[in-house]
Structures are given as structure tokens and as C-alpha cells.
Amino acid sequence: MEIENLTLEADTPGQEFRLGVFRFHGSGSGPSVYIQGGLHSLEMPGTVAIDRLIPRLKAAEFDGRLIGDITLVPHANPIGLTQVVFGQSLGRFDANTRVNFNRSFPSKPVNCLEAKPVSDRLKATLLALAEQAEVVLDLHCDDDGPVYLYVSERQLDEGKRLARSIGARVILTDANDEPVSFDLAAGERWAADNKGDRFAATIELRGMIDVTPEFAEQDASGLYRYLVDIGTVSDTLAATSAVVPIIGDVDAAELLATPSSGAVLYEVDIGDWVQEGQRLAVVVSEPGASHHEIISPFDGQVMTRREVRFVRKGDDVIKVLRHPLP
Ligand SMILES: [Zn+2]
């Protein structure tokens, strides 16, 4: 394993950011894989999964079982990690450009990149690392949710294979290949290079607080199993009971907003099946006086909830995936 530290100059004098890149060199022609965590800087499940994956890959490298190249970036967003305001960390949006760190990736190499803000240079650097690989996995997490995937609709079969390996309960497909997110932008770069058969996915590893030794091991095992399954690592693994994921179009996952502010009391959990008309949550608008009920508009499964249990008027409270009840 080699560790390369890439340096990005900050936009102001006297500061710079370091991007740690871990490289494993395969001995054969297995698919090359790029995995990053923490693009939304504070989303730590992916970072700790990579930490637990590294010893397994070192062992494979030592034993000569590493067939394809693997590149890991555990902290893909050192800029976001520095954004702290009055003790509150803000890792999802760039405080300078106000752009979501997982949006607005350039579909083509950028001219005069050195004159751009550091967040643009970070995005270009990550994409340049990723586009050299044949498989790209971008590890995120939700506020509060299950393990689930976002894949392009045309790559659903490969998505199912990944879901089986990592135990994803839901796959959301996107027919619109507009390269807004990191994985879609990597796909766009490949398509322009006639490498459209390569695979990129966003993996959501549960919620923000689901950062435990057990989950880290479980997710590292899932990623390792996938690397073995696609032939990047050679190993013999015991079969596991495969989870059959629910598959839905990204537009079938609906966020339900609240018309009034208040504290949120959830009455359903992640993964619960719910019926049309069922009460999902109560927003305590005026304690002792008025409440607002969040009602499911259709049959489906609860996908995500908010981590912070106070909402403002118009905020999304819960995400439900429209799906026939089992
Ligand atoms: Zn994220």
C-alpha cells in the first residue's frame, strides 16, 4: 500500500488542505476500484468502513490475492471538515460558494482550474482519481436511514450485485443521467471516453450516528465481499443470506414536508411498511395546544427520518418510498 498526500492550496494565504489517497496495486487484470468516504465531510460511516477495509486489503496484497488496483480516499472533503460555526460543524455545503459538496461536478476537465475556488479544485481532483477506475463507490449516509444505493437505471443489474454484497435494503434508480452528483459525473466522464460500461454508485450507509465498530466491520465486510465478487480481490468467502432489496425509481421516494414548525415525534421507524392515510409523525407546533400530523399519502416503506427533531415550516420530515405492501 502506498499513501499519497495531495495538497490543495486554500483560497487565502497561509492555508492548505491535504487529501490522503491510499493506493493498492493489483498483480493482475481485475477491475480497478475507487472508493471514497466523507464527501459530505461529517458523514463518518464510510470513513470508518474504509478504515476497517484497509487491513483486509493489506493482507490480500501480502498474500498476492490482489488482482486489480484499488484507490481509497477515506476523507474526501477536508474543506468541509474545517467549516465550524459557533461549535456547529457544517459539512454538506461549501460555506464559500454555497454549493452542495456532492453537486455541480464538472462533466469535462476544467480550463484554468488553478484560478478556481478550492472546492472546485477538490471536485476536479476527486473526479480525476475516480475516472481512472472501472468501478466507483461513493460512501455517504443519510440523517437516519437504512443501507441503500443510488444507481443509474441502466446499471440496475450491477446495482443489484452490489446490494447483495453489502446488504442494501433499497436501490433507488435514476433514469436521468444528468451529472449532478459525483457518481453520475464519473459516469459522464467515462461515457465521453467510450467507457460507458463502467459502474458508479452512491452508497448510503444508514444514518449520521450509525458509526459503531460493528457497523464499520459489517460495511467493510460488505465492500470486501463485493471486491471479491467482481474479481478485484481473490478470496473464498462463506455464503451469506442475501437480502432482496426493494427497487424504486428515485422519484417514488417522496419527502413529506410540514406546514408548521415544532418538535417531531415519529411514530414509525426506518423500514416500516406504512399504509396510505397512516399517521407517520406528529409535529408539536404549540405544546399543550396544536399539533400537526404527517400522514402517508400512499402505501410504501419508511426510508429516512431527520436526525434533528425540530423542524421549521416547510421542512421535510420523513421520506417514504411508494411501493405496494408486501
Ligand atoms: Zn452525503
Residues whose N, C-alpha, C, O or C-beta is under 5 A from the ligand:
A	BS01	ZN	H40 E43 H140 C141
